[in-house]
Amino acid sequence: MNQNNRIFDDLGRLMNEAAGLADGVRREVETVVKSQAQRLVVDMELVKREEFDALRELVQVQGDEIAALRAELAALKTEPPKAS
C-alpha cells in the first residue's frame, strides 16, 4: 500500500512540475509576442489617438475657413465693377 502512495505522490509531483513548466512557457511566449507587437507598432510609425484627433480638428477648422473664403471670393467675382 505504501508503494502505491509513493507512486501517486511521484505522479502528482511530476504533474505539478509539468504545469509549472507549461506556465513558464506560456509567460515566455506572451513576452515574445508583446515584444514583437510593440516593435511592429514602432516600425509602422503609428500616431497616438490624441494626435490624430487634434489634427482632425485642425483640418476641419481649416476646411470651414476655406469654404468661407471660397464663398467670399465667389461673391466678389459676381459683384459688378465699381466705377471710379
C-alpha positions in Angstrom: 0.0 0.0 0.0 2.9 2.3 0.8 4.3 1.7 -2.6 1.1 2.8 -4.3 1.0 6.1 -2.3 4.6 6.8 -3.3 3.8 6.2 -7.0 0.8 8.6 -6.7 3.0 11.2 -4.9 5.6 11.0 -7.6 3.0 11.2 -10.3 1.4 14.3 -8.6 4.8 15.9 -8.2 5.6 15.3 -11.9 2.2 16.8 -12.9 2.8 19.9 -10.8 6.2 20.4 -12.3 4.8 20.0 -15.8 2.1 22.5 -15.0 4.8 24.9 -13.8 6.8 24.4 -16.9 3.8 25.0 -19.1 3.0 28.2 -17.2 6.6 29.4 -17.7 6.5 28.6 -21.4 3.1 30.5 -21.7 4.6 33.5 -20.0 7.7 33.4 -22.3 5.5 33.2 -25.4 3.4 36.1 -24.2 6.5 38.2 -23.6 7.9 37.4 -27.1 4.5 38.2 -28.7 4.2 41.5 -26.9 7.7 42.5 -27.8 7.1 41.7 -31.5 3.8 43.6 -31.4 5.5 46.7 -29.9 8.3 46.5 -32.5 5.7 46.3 -35.3 3.8 49.3 -34.0 7.1 51.3 -33.7 8.1 50.3 -37.2 4.7 51.3 -38.7 5.2 54.8 -37.2 1.6 54.9 -35.9 0.3 58.1 -34.3 -1.4 58.3 -30.9 -5.2 58.8 -30.8 -4.8 62.3 -29.2 -2.5 63.5 -32.0 -4.9 62.1 -34.6 -7.9 63.8 -33.0 -6.0 67.2 -32.7 -5.0 67.0 -36.4 -8.5 66.1 -37.5 -10.0 69.0 -35.6 -7.4 71.4 -37.2 -8.2 70.1 -40.7 -12.0 70.5 -40.0 -11.4 74.2 -38.9 -9.2 74.8 -42.0 -11.9 73.2 -44.2 -14.5 75.6 -42.8 -12.2 78.6 -43.4 -11.5 77.5 -47.0 -15.3 77.2 -47.6 -15.9 80.6 -46.2 -13.1 82.1 -48.3 -14.4 80.4 -51.5 -17.9 81.8 -50.8 -16.4 85.3 -50.3 -14.3 85.0 -53.5 -17.4 83.9 -55.5 -19.3 86.9 -54.1 -16.5 89.3 -55.1 -16.5 87.8 -58.6 -20.2 88.3 -59.1 -20.2 91.9 -57.9 -20.3 94.5 -60.7 -17.1 96.5 -61.0 -17.3 99.8 -59.2 -16.9 103.0 -61.2 -14.0 105.2 -60.1 
